Amino acid sequence: MRLSRIAQNLALEVRSAAGHLDTDVRGGYASDLMSDVMANAEEGYLWVTLQTHVNIVAVAAMKELAGIILINGREPEKETAEKAEEKNIPILVSGLPAFELIGRLYDLGIPGLRADAEDS
Amino acid sequence: MDLHVHTCLSPCADLSMVPRTIVERARQTGLDAVGICDHNSAANVQAVHEAGEEAGIGVIAGMEVTTAEEIHLLALFESEKKLGQFADLVRDHLPGVNNPELFGDQIVVGKNGDPVSLEESLLIGATDFGVSRTVKEIHRLGGLAIASHVDRQTFSILSQLGFIPIELDLDGVELSHHAGPEEHYQLRSLPVVRSSDAHFPEEIGSTFTTFFVEEATVAEIRMALAAREGRKIL
């Protein structure tokens, strides 16, 4: 599913790289430890986090993530939004807490790393 | 010097971590100085300083502050006055009230270990200052900012942020007693200190850093970290 459609469906507000929402989201990963995201997230995944430090942009760029969703009404730091704009990393914000937001992403059909997990 | 020692003010530290015990243990283990770095408070530094003067142990005025990203930073200051100004700032940006049954007691003590008061702030919590802002505030007050136990999987700049931001003006990084050789970590060539992060008396001095300096002051430590004017870390 395209990131633009997810943004529309979940009423996400775009804070950077608005011209790069045409990308295909292959899955989702949620974590607030960047060391964990670097180890586990996959290319084309959408990252759900509450971290707003500028390092999230570098992590997303390195892992070639589709974008970042900040939860619970958190806003990117100024430097973070600027860097994300420069690196073409979409940052979107949601007023929902992580649990609710991720539930809705699942409802839209966005899989996690182990799409089969719910059957086992 | 062992720059990272907690007192009974830190909710997670042993209640036996009172001033005389700390400086006595420091003396026994051959330290010249200890850095007193409680979580998000500096209320016991003066008492340890007084005990240290009597025992001939230098006391560096410090705090282990928790940033919004839940990164622990050691903030070391030249004077208790500067530390006090930093502590006031931290207090205004640290939400929550402690629950001793859940997190532990936070006891402000006098030189002899006599309880003076209970600190009510949630010292185990995090400030709402991001790491960049925190380092700036430490520097504004003339202090040193050293990232705590960067080798650990929790509350370390590497665990929380994945890598040390290139723009972040840290004065050094700390490795804990668990750490391997420093080349195992991505430390951006920052100066490395090792300290005990002692929460119990027997841990004091178990890990330490040897500084080649004139005296145990922040000004001298600053020169040693930068390897300036003949000062250095051995």
Chai-1 contact restraints between the chains, C-beta under 6 A:
chainA,res_idxA,chainB,res_idxB,connection_type,confidence,min_distance_angstrom,max_distance_angstrom,comment,restraint_id
A,L33,B,S159,contact,1.0,0.0,6.0,A-B,restraint_1
A,M34,B,L161,contact,1.0,0.0,6.0,A-B,restraint_2
A,M34,B,G162,contact,1.0,0.0,6.0,A-B,restraint_3
A,S35,B,S159,contact,1.0,0.0,6.0,A-B,restraint_4
A,S35,B,G162,contact,1.0,0.0,6.0,A-B,restraint_5
A,M38,B,G162,contact,1.0,0.0,6.0,A-B,restraint_6
A,H53,B,E69,contact,1.0,0.0,6.0,A-B,restraint_7
A,N55,B,L161,contact,1.0,0.0,6.0,A-B,restraint_8
A,N55,B,G162,contact,1.0,0.0,6.0,A-B,restraint_9
A,N55,B,P165,contact,1.0,0.0,6.0,A-B,restraint_10
A,V59,B,G162,contact,1.0,0.0,6.0,A-B,restraint_11
